[in-house]
């Protein structure tokens, strides 16, 4: 009623002491636009008051607020009862089961994304270490130059997907342990990889 009165009649504007979005519409509705503009002004005023060293312009903050609102509206829509195949609305128990299943799926996707990032970081780090060592030893040929060149060739040949992830994570109080995947086409090269990783510890000022 307050939203309709504000948008189509001469009703009062949203209460800035008790901000309530109209989640049935997107961020561009008159009601939501008023609230987001208020939050933008309040944020920028707080930034000045606290004398933050980095200040973002209004367009940047506005875009961030829009993204936050989109996520909020998505959560709200997902939490609403859905129409089932037989034309009946979800019961609270069915709705809860659906939300739990969606959260589990999102958690799995998040862990997979984290795994891919970790593997990519490992590959880039090992490649940078070997490139530096080979370049340094090539300037003044060393007895073990060919060994490092072999390791460099090995890492380049395996690529990002030839790395493994041994990290574990904790999510919702449950520890997710990622086991090292033994690929049939790749022999055990843990010792070789450990040699590369050890250089990062020994030469931490460089890497």
C-alpha positions in Angstrom: 0.0 0.0 0.0 2.8 2.4 0.9 4.6 1.6 -2.4 1.5 2.2 -4.5 0.7 5.4 -2.6 4.3 6.7 -3.3 4.4 5.7 -6.9 0.9 6.5 -8.2 -0.5 8.9 -5.7 0.9 11.6 -3.4 2.0 9.2 -0.6 5.1 9.6 1.6 8.5 8.5 0.5 10.1 5.3 1.9 11.1 5.5 5.6 14.8 6.0 5.7 14.9 4.8 9.4 13.4 1.5 8.4 14.4 0.8 4.9 12.2 -1.8 3.2 12.7 -2.7 -0.5 9.9 -3.6 -2.9 11.3 -7.0 -3.9 8.5 -7.6 -6.5 10.3 -5.0 -8.7 13.8 -4.5 -9.8 16.2 -1.7 -8.7 14.9 0.8 -11.2 11.4 1.2 -9.7 10.7 4.6 -8.1 10.5 3.1 -4.6 13.7 1.1 -4.9 15.5 3.9 -6.7 14.7 6.3 -3.9 16.1 3.8 -1.3 19.3 3.1 -3.3 20.0 6.8 -3.8 19.6 7.3 -0.1 22.0 4.5 0.6 24.5 5.9 -1.9 24.4 9.3 -0.2 24.7 7.8 3.2 27.7 5.7 2.2 29.5 8.6 0.6 28.9 10.8 3.7 30.2 8.0 5.9 33.3 7.7 3.6 34.0 11.5 4.1 33.3 11.3 7.9 35.8 8.4 8.3 38.3 10.0 6.0 38.8 6.8 4.0 42.0 7.1 1.9 40.3 5.6 -1.2 37.1 7.2 -2.4 35.0 5.6 -5.1 32.8 7.7 -7.4 29.0 7.6 -7.3 28.7 5.5 -10.5 30.9 2.8 -8.9 29.0 2.7 -5.7 25.7 2.8 -7.5 26.6 -0.2 -9.6 27.7 -2.1 -6.5 24.4 -1.3 -4.8 22.5 -2.6 -7.8 24.4 -5.9 -7.7 23.7 -6.3 -4.0 20.0 -5.7 -4.7 20.0 -8.2 -7.5 21.4 -10.9 -5.2 18.9 -10.0 -2.5 16.0 -10.2 -4.9 17.3 -13.6 -6.2 17.4 -15.0 -2.7 13.9 -13.7 -2.0 12.5 -15.2 -5.2 14.2 -18.5 -4.5 12.7 -18.6 -1.0 9.2 -18.2 -2.3 6.9 -21.3 -2.7 6.9 -22.6 -6.2 4.1 -24.1 -8.2 4.4 -27.9 -8.4 3.7 -30.1 -11.4 0.2 -30.9 -10.2 -0.8 -27.3 -9.8 -0.2 -27.2 -6.1 2.1 -24.8 -4.2 5.1 -26.2 -2.3 4.6 -27.1 1.3 7.0 -25.5 3.8 8.8 -28.9 4.1 9.2 -29.2 0.3 10.4 -25.6 0.1 13.0 -26.2 2.8 14.2 -29.4 1.1 14.6 -27.5 -2.2 16.6 -24.7 -0.6 18.9 -27.3 1.1 19.4 -29.0 -2.2 20.2 -25.7 -3.9 22.7 -24.7 -1.2 24.4 -28.1 -1.5 24.7 -27.6 -5.2 26.1 -24.1 -4.8 28.6 -25.4 -2.2 29.8 -28.1 -4.6 30.2 -25.6 -7.5 32.0 -23.2 -5.1 34.4 -26.0 -4.1 35.0 -26.9 -7.7 35.8 -23.3 -8.6 38.2 -23.0 -5.7 39.9 -26.3 -6.8 40.3 -24.9 -10.3 41.8 -21.7 -9.0 44.2 -23.5 -6.7 45.4 -25.7 -9.5 45.9 -22.7 -11.8 47.9 -20.9 -9.1 50.1 -23.9 -8.5 50.9 -24.2 -12.2 51.6 -20.5 -12.7 53.8 -20.4 -9.6 55.8 -23.5 -10.6 56.2 -22.3 -14.1 57.5 -18.9 -12.9 60.0 -20.6 -10.5 61.4 -22.8 -13.3 61.6 -20.0 -15.8 63.6 -17.9 -13.4 65.9 -20.7 -12.4 66.6 -21.8 -15.9 67.2 -18.2 -17.1 69.6 -17.6 -14.1 71.5 -20.8 -14.6 71.8 -20.3 -18.4 73.8 -17.1 -17.8 76.5 -19.0 -16.1 76.1 -22.7 -17.2 75.7 -24.9 -14.1 76.1 -28.7 -13.8 72.4 -29.1 -13.0 71.1 -26.8 -15.7 69.9 -29.7 -17.8 67.9 -31.1 -14.8 66.1 -27.9 -14.3 65.4 -27.6 -18.1 63.9 -31.1 -17.9 61.7 -30.1 -15.0 60.7 -27.0 -17.0 59.8 -29.1 -20.0 57.9 -31.5 -17.7 55.7 -28.7 -16.2 55.1 -27.1 -19.6 54.0 -30.4 -21.0 51.7 -31.3 -18.1 50.1 -27.9 -18.2 47.6 -26.5 -15.7 45.4 -29.7 -15.8 48.4 -31.8 -14.9 48.7 -30.3 -11.5 47.0 -31.7 -8.4 45.2 -30.1 -5.4 45.9 -31.3 -1.9 44.2 -28.4 -0.1 41.3 -28.9 2.3 38.5 -26.5 3.2 36.0 -26.1 5.9 32.4 -25.2 5.0 29.5 -25.0 7.4 31.6 -26.8 10.0 32.4 -29.7 7.7 35.9 -30.3 6.5 36.1 -31.1 2.8 39.3 -32.9 2.1 40.5 -33.0 -1.5 42.3 -36.2 -2.3 45.2 -36.1 -4.8 44.0 -37.4 -8.1 46.3 -40.0 -9.6 45.9 -39.7 -13.3 46.6 -43.0 -15.2 48.6 -41.2 -17.9 50.9 -39.4 -15.4 53.4 -41.3 -13.3 54.0 -40.2 -9.7 56.1 -37.1 -9.8 55.5 -35.8 -6.3 59.2 -35.7 -5.6 59.9 -33.6 -8.6 57.0 -31.2 -7.7 58.3 -31.0 -4.2 61.7 -29.9 -5.5 60.1 -27.0 -7.4 57.9 -26.0 -4.4 60.9 -26.1 -2.1 62.7 -23.4 -4.2 59.8 -21.0 -3.4 60.6 -21.5 0.3 64.4 -21.3 -0.1 64.2 -18.2 -2.3 61.1 -16.5 -0.7 62.6 -13.1 -1.4 62.5 -13.8 -5.1 59.2 -15.8 -5.4 
